């Protein structure tokens, strides 16, 4: 939901609007459950509490008498949206006797309630670990009340991912959740979740269908005690006597994704050229002009030290290269990104039978070369085709275009970042390296693919602001770190 909130904000739907819709939804649901009566709202310092503040305002308008029990200090309120609604309630409380505000700084200030409706807006999805005071005592008071208990989003104390209760939790008669059921509600004991009401707060389906800055919250963090090699090792297999830039761009992009080591296995004829791109790359020379069957054992040996592989950037279409790749593909143990010419010379049957995760990154022509089908013009039909063939080959497919279509055969993501300047040669290699880097850092194929597409396109958009449409693929790489810090 944090990701969805952030993506909605990027689309122009502010968190303040979502909080307003959530609070109104809570109030409307309470009105459906009970006629106007006395309501006690226990609110925390996070967004869950902010939803409770908004609900209080709407309940007052509906004729309810409301008491807010705020657990914490106003200066501890975590978001601008929650604080804004707290300020509104304080202003209202001066002008009405129907609203009581009680700031609870320690559990000794809590007492039992005789309210007909008791609302838990304390932690929601913010529940982590053992419950501390004064929240613990508030849960006891809620559970010991004789009123109808309403939990906001998730009962406080219930793990939002697993539905487990590690210490104690609110025992709700109703849980009013937003947008969709959380995993914890699906798996949680009805003793805690009660009857579930899903409340629409105005998030359009496009927020989840399209990638957005919120998806960056999925990126794996890095521990302070990690050391060299623990954050991913990518092996790029590519290059030929005609192409040296493509594998270099992919390898540098992988480094910018955050991996520790990026290695290129390439023909000896272009090894020096690839080394010259950056001293940060490790380059291993193979046969002289193009990769062939004699290189398979060395590549497979190098792959044992890698966490992922990127195959195809600048690799060429020699028959011997095709034989070598088809021989290796069955023996490779790593997650693989397959790009560019490799999509034209690999046997698709070998891909569908591969036991590890594979990402294919074709443009329209490469998709036809690999799958033997034309891509239709209409977006909805394109989505259907990508979904069908990714399912058939049991891999993740990124169809590159004006809108990138990413599917693993079960789910679909669209990416609309990027611009016409990205038709410049090499941006596809940058994308392949990014996806390979994310795979090496522990993301699954589908997540790596759509995160890579978003990061690549956004870096291209930053480059376009700097250079217009006159930027290079190497400029896109330069701006990748800025995307991670959005």
PyMOL commands that set and color helices and strands:
alter all, ss='L'
color gray80, all
select helices_A, chain A and resi 2-10+15-33+47-61+74-76+80-95+107-109+124-126+135-144+183-187+190-193+206-209+213-218+245-256+268-277+293-303+319-329+342-345+348-352+364-371+379-393+420-423+427-440+445-467+473-484
alter helices_A, ss='H'
color red, helices_A
select strands_A, chain A and resi 38-43+65-71+99-104+117-121+148-152+174-178+195-199+233-237+261-266+282-285+308-311+335-338+358-360+396-399+404-407+412-415
alter strands_A, ss='S'
color yellow, strands_A
deselect
rebuild
show_as cartoon
